[in-house]
Amino acid sequence: MLGPALSLIHTGQAPTRSALTRALDVTRATAGAVTAELEALGLITVDSRPAGGGRGRPSHRLAVNPDGPVVIAGQIHVDGLSVALAGLGGLLDPPVQRPLPAATDPVRMLRAVAQAGAELARASDRRCLGAALALPNPVTEPDGTALAALHFAWPSGTPVADLYDVEVGRADHGPRALDPLPTSIANDANLGALAEYRHGAGRGARHLLLVTSGHRGVGGALVIDGRLHTGSAGLALEVGHLTVDPLGRPCQCGNRGCLNAETDPDALFAAAGLTPDPDRPLLDQARELCRAAATDERARAAVEHVIDRLGLGLAGVANILNPDRVVLSGLHLDLLEAAPERLRAVVAERCLWGRSGRVPIVGAELAHSALVGAAELAWRPYLADPQSVAV
């Protein structure tokens, strides 16, 4: 009962004790006992001031404890590292950005992100319970290996989960951290989809498809009835390698015209005939180019070119998966905002479900969805067993 109750409060589905009572289908006394135990564990707050002014007895307000324990959420980008502390409720502290280490072999990169997270934990007054990492490449389940770390040329089969666990274990997280600190690792698109499903634009969807382009490349993920669809070994939904132009740009996988190579920031600059500034984050520059489409003809033509290929890819995936919502994030969110009707028209033309008007395409709501998703991964054992935070 504690786990389901905490999950409902964590995702905002039970903002009051009466809402929790209804969701759990229990008595008021049972809901009161459950919330009292979660409050005693330091995970939630129960506001004794009644909420609501309608009919019936007012109910106490429930919220995650802003001073409660945290986890470390980390992300490796193609051109940098991000780390943040995260409480329950999808709430991140301001992320800290770090450059990639000079040597990008897996041990040095995983050590760098583990040490950056440890610095945040040492500086915090809150207890740290775990660490999770989002990677820009497929990660197998359950062994946690990287089979195709194309952006960094890591050896195929690199045991990223084990290496990250070792580096987190070596780092000093301070006296308030759990020791040893549990770790987990997953693909960034999968984690972004999970975050949007629980805390963002995917709330209320049953079959949620997320497609995203970050600093380079394209990722995709599918959530079905609250669970990530990861396939037999964690490698499902590699939509980035769906061909949308057989004569298009070369992809790192060896193919041509993959969504990965046709709709990421590099592709947008290539379509505009421009060269990005190597000293500035590529994604930030691509977003600026999208905004320039409102007044600049060359930028507008480039945006429309990339949108047409993105629409082809979305239509193909939607024809196979029949999602009830498509969420776009990263650069794809900016493309949607730059020309929403054009993207939806391409999908509608190529997709049976699009022609019937049944594929809502919406923008992501979370600024750092992969980090929020990494936090979800780190919080998973405690959402299943809230009493384990007391260990």
Buried (B, 14 or more C-beta within 10 A) or exposed (E): EBBBBBBBBBBBEBBBBBBBBEBBEBEEEBBBBBBEBBBEBBBBBBEEEBBEEEEEEBBBBBBBBEEBBBBBBBBBBBBEBBBBBBBBBBBBBEBBBBEBBEEBBBBEBBBBBBBBBBBBBBEBEBBBBBBBBBBBBBBBBEEBBBBBBBBBEBEEEBBBBBBBBBBBBEBEBBEBBBEEBBBBBBBBBBBBBBBBBBBBBBBEBEBBBBBBBBBBBBBBBBBBEEEBBBBEBBBBBBBBBBBBBEEBBEBBBEBBBBBBBBBBBBBBBBBBEBEBEEEEBBBEBBBEBBBBBEEBEBBBBBBBBBBBBBBBBBBBBBBEBBBBBBBBBBBBBBBBBBBBEBBBBBBBEBBEBBEEEEBEBBBBBBEBBBBBBBBBBBBBBBBEEBEBBEE
